[in-house]
């Protein structure tokens, strides 16, 4: 999503709660995997010069 030349990325996920031993490790591994594997495809082109759109979560502002 882009608003006034600023890109936004909303990530909704359900992670381990932390109630059991080891949940925090699992939760951190899940977050790392989400960050590593999430890629955004360019779905359409806007007329004129193509702006650089983020391809990963961390490329968003």
Phi, psi and omega per residue, in radians:
X1 nan 2.370 3.116
X2 -2.171 2.347 3.106
X3 -2.426 2.085 3.139
X4 0.918 0.792 3.105
X5 1.167 0.251 3.067
X6 -1.960 2.275 3.140
X7 -1.626 2.513 3.115
X8 -2.150 2.571 3.108
X9 -2.423 2.068 3.111
X10 -1.876 2.155 3.139
X11 -2.003 2.073 3.103
X12 -1.905 2.227 -3.105
X13 -2.673 2.777 3.066
X14 -1.986 1.997 -3.085
X15 -1.926 2.879 3.112
X16 -0.954 2.498 -3.003
X17 -1.350 -0.504 -3.079
X18 1.684 0.126 -3.139
X19 -1.299 -0.574 -3.085
X20 -1.799 2.687 3.052
X21 -1.019 2.336 3.120
X22 1.608 -0.204 3.140
X23 -1.063 -0.646 -3.114
X24 -1.162 -0.601 3.091
X25 -1.179 -0.802 3.122
X26 -1.063 -0.767 3.140
X27 -1.062 -0.792 3.138
X28 -1.135 -0.672 3.084
X29 -1.147 -0.690 3.107
X30 -1.096 -0.753 3.124
X31 -1.106 -0.777 3.128
X32 -1.046 -0.714 3.133
X33 -1.165 -0.728 3.099
X34 -1.067 -0.799 -3.135
X35 -1.105 -0.684 -3.090
X36 -1.265 -0.715 -2.974
X37 -1.639 -0.311 -3.072
X38 -1.299 2.163 3.102
X39 -2.328 2.436 3.138
X40 -1.857 2.231 3.110
X41 -1.515 2.599 3.057
X42 -1.398 1.917 -3.012
X43 -1.521 -0.451 -3.138
X44 -2.732 2.820 3.136
X45 -1.917 2.483 3.070
X46 -1.693 2.467 3.126
X47 -1.018 2.506 -3.141
X48 1.706 -2.929 -3.130
X49 -1.050 2.338 -3.112
X50 -1.324 2.094 3.083
X51 -1.281 2.665 3.065
X52 -1.346 2.065 3.098
X53 -1.813 2.447 -3.110
X54 -1.017 2.476 3.095
X55 -1.853 -0.263 -3.140
X56 -2.287 2.954 3.127
X57 -1.065 -0.808 -3.059
X58 -1.245 -0.271 3.085
X59 -1.357 -0.221 3.082
X60 -1.338 2.721 -3.132
X61 -1.398 nan nan
